[in-house]
Amino acid sequence: MAAPVPPAAQAAGITTFRIATMDCASEEGEIRRALEPLAGIRRLSFQLGARTLTIDANPKDLPQALEAIRKAGFDPKPLTPTAEHGDAGEGAHDHDHGFEVGIGRMGAALGMAIAAEAVSFFAPDLLIWKLAGMAVAAIAIWLAGLDTYTKGLKALRQGRLNINALMTVAVTGAFVIGQWPEAAMVMALYAIAELIEARAVDRARNAIKGLMALAPTEAEVKQPDGSWQAQASKSIAIDATVRIKPGERVPLDGLVTSGNSAVDQASVTGESIPVDKAVGDPVFAGTINQTGALEIRVTAAANDSTLARIIHAVEQAQGIRAPTQRFVDRFAAIYTPAVFGIALAVAVLMPLLADLTWMQAAYKALVLLVIACPCALVISTPVTVVSGLAAAVRKGILIKGGIYLEQARQIKAVALDKTGTITQGKPRLVHWEALPWSAGDLDPAVVGASLAARSDHPVSKAIAESLAGERLDVEAFEALVGKGVQGSLQGQRFVLGNHRLIHDQGLCSAELEAKLAEHEALGRTITLLAAEDRVLALFAVADTLKDSSTQAVAELNAMGVKTVMLTGDNPATARAIAAQAGIADARGDLLPQDKQAAIGELQRAHGMTAMVGDGINDAPSLAQADIGFAMGGAGTDIAMEAADVIIMNDDLRRLASTIRLSRKTHAVLWQNIALALGIKAVFLVLAVFGSATMWMAVFADMGASLLVVGNGLRLLRR
């Protein structure tokens, strides 16, 4: 009978199902192969971490797809929106409970297998004892291997030789040839190892989901009468006011409306040092308020917080397979039938070519099947990739697919946007001076700050913010479009504007022009304060380097990665900023299409090229680059959509960290492949030419699986 499909999902044609027994790439492959022949399926999206499959198909074809999945040995259950966005903690609890039940069942199976061994070894050689031993062994196999048998038999009926089919044939064959104690022990040990392996793999997959538990389930919400009341976080509306006491975690994303504090944002941005927060600053769910009480205005619901979106993005990333993972999947698809063929050849040819009985040859063939199970090989790549993705998030790096994690090691050139990437993205007063001929009754700094405070222009704001202190009343204030502002202070008329304004006023001189040239060569924007007859002061504003930019560029250069700055600013400013950052190649006056063309040029000259920008006006360049990095800042929706990798805290040093992590992940991937194949090769030789037993076969197979899982999990500790 087909599983029910929610009406809304039927109408949309997109439905998500939970498949409890789908926990590795091998099972994903089986489901893919079962659905490939069907018409009407537009797209399949697997999330192994959540054990979910989203099917985009014509509603009338969905029941047929579900039937195909069930025939492959899986039981898809439709997810409701509530279950799909439920609490991570509840899912973890359910799984823990399942593990406890499973380990109890496996313990009972192991006890029965040991009893079967004892009967075989100690009991008299009588039929009744043999039957008793076989019954005990059968119970052990039933307790440990019912799921394996069910899947294996279905696979064999459909002509698919997967891991379950190999184990089903091996254990059944051993039982038939009289090795029933070993058959029971093999199945019990295999099932226990599988359970432990699944638990270990879940540790990698839940490393990200565990972040969701950091956000408190309740928060204090301000009521219309001004009182405060505890309320479930998931029911708090946007624009509600929430109070967070010192030491508490922030329940939801929001903007500070009252209070000052330091907030530990390591769980979202990877920053190790707490960040000072004041009115107007953003805070993120799951971060820790440390020093003072804060009131925030909620800007996102619980299931749309920055933390929730990070988890969702990583779950989607797990469905994008890395190149090595695709290679392993293709290799395993050839390897498993090949091993089955070798085992069959051993069973048939060894009695003819060597001094073995048919029973001995059959036993060797069954040992070969158990040794050769590709479980370790298949599991070696996804657990490593997921661990790498989790390790990246802990550093504030959101990588949107295993393919980008693995390919980042191959980056040969990086193109960097200037504003907001290398620089702060905000103009700041870096120098000011009163000119020698500016003597008068009024302080030029006070006059300049008073005029600048009346203007909304970013340069004027930078001057006003930096020149704190006395302000004078400005009369007859007027904005001069494209030039500056003017106004009267204590009866005197002053102008505050650019070089062009002063030139139009006829106040330029050779000495002043020389001063302006010096500052402009450094990439600074100059604003001049003038009275009616002379220039009084010079204010130099610039977009300054981020503290981390120079170190980040040095790290990239040390790795052999060419760095290039691409900006729409004038070439002089570009050269000045690039020189401060340590970048030799700076290109200015570039339109978006010019940046895109420059990326293509770098790709032809150097190979794999990355682009680092803000994810909005650099969209063409990010699309052209092999890997796009967005310095989007925590919670920036557009940046998350535009790039392949998101640097959550805008720290350019995370780019070098991504490349290092990619290199380490790639090394671990191939270590795991070598371990899996090497161990199996040794035991295969022992099985054919030596005296390997089925016990050894199980330890070879599952030992290799646990080794590669443990090796992959090392990335989480880095």
Number of C-alpha atoms within 10 A of each C-alpha: 7 12 15 10 19 13 10 10 17 16 12 12 18 19 21 23 21 20 19 15 13 23 19 18 24 19 19 18 14 18 23 14 15 19 19 12 11 13 12 15 19 11 10 17 14 24 21 24 23 21 16 22 24 17 21 20 20 17 19 12 14 23 16 16 23 24 18 19 20 18 16 24 20 20 18 21 17 21 20 15 9 8 11 14 14 13 16 18 15 11 15 15 11 10 15 13 11 12 16 11 12 16 16 12 18 24 18 17 29 25 16 25 30 20 19 27 21 13 20 19 11 9 14 11 11 8 9 11 15 18 11 15 23 22 15 24 31 22 18 31 27 17 21 29 25 15 14 21 21 16 20 24 19 17 22 16 11 12 10 20 20 23 21 23 25 30 24 24 19 24 26 18 18 24 18 11 12 14 18 27 26 21 26 34 28 29 29 30 21 24 26 21 20 16 16 16 22 17 15 17 25 19 19 27 24 20 18 25 26 14 20 21 13 18 23 17 15 16 23 20 24 17 12 7 6 8 9 15 13 12 15 14 20 17 11 21 15 15 14 14 21 27 23 21 17 15 13 18 21 26 30 33 25 26 22 23 19 14 15 18 20 19 23 23 24 19 21 25 25 20 17 11 11 16 16 14 19 17 15 13 13 18 29 28 25 27 24 25 26 19 15 15 17 23 21 26 23 25 20 19 20 25 17 16 23 23 28 21 15 27 23 17 17 25 23 18 25 25 21 19 20 21 15 19 23 15 13 21 21 13 14 19 18 12 17 21 15 14 20 22 14 15 23 18 14 21 22 15 14 20 16 13 9 9 10 15 13 15 14 15 24 24 24 26 28 29 27 30 30 29 32 30 27 30 23 27 25 24 28 32 32 26 28 29 32 32 27 30 31 26 23 24 24 21 21 25 27 29 27 24 23 27 21 22 28 25 18 24 19 15 19 20 23 26 27 22 22 26 20 19 22 29 20 18 15 15 21 23 23 15 14 17 12 16 15 9 10 17 11 8 6 12 14 20 23 17 25 27 24 22 29 25 18 18 17 10 13 14 23 26 19 21 27 24 14 12 19 11 11 11 16 14 13 20 15 9 18 16 17 13 7 10 17 25 23 23 21 19 18 10 9 11 16 24 27 30 25 19 19 14 21 21 11 10 14 12 16 16 12 8 8 13 11 11 13 19 13 11 17 17 14 17 23 26 20 22 26 21 27 25 17 12 10 18 23 24 23 25 25 23 24 25 22 21 21 18 14 16 20 19 15 21 26 18 16 20 16 11 14 12 19 20 23 22 25 29 24 18 17 13 17 18 25 23 22 17 24 24 15 14 22 16 20 13 15 22 20 19 15 17 15 16 13 17 26 21 16 20 28 17 13 20 19 11 12 13 15 20 27 28 30 30 28 26 27 15 11 23 22 18 26 27 17 19 25 20 23 26 29 30 27 26 19 23 23 16 13 14 24 26 15 22 28 25 26 31 30 26 21 23 22 23 18 22 23 21 17 24 20 15 22 24 18 16 25 22 12 23 24 14 15 26 19 15 20 28 15 13 17 23 15 12 24 22 13 17 22 17 10 11 13 18 19 26 17 18 26 23 19 23 25 26 18 25 25 24 17 27 25 18 18 27 24 16 23 18 7 11
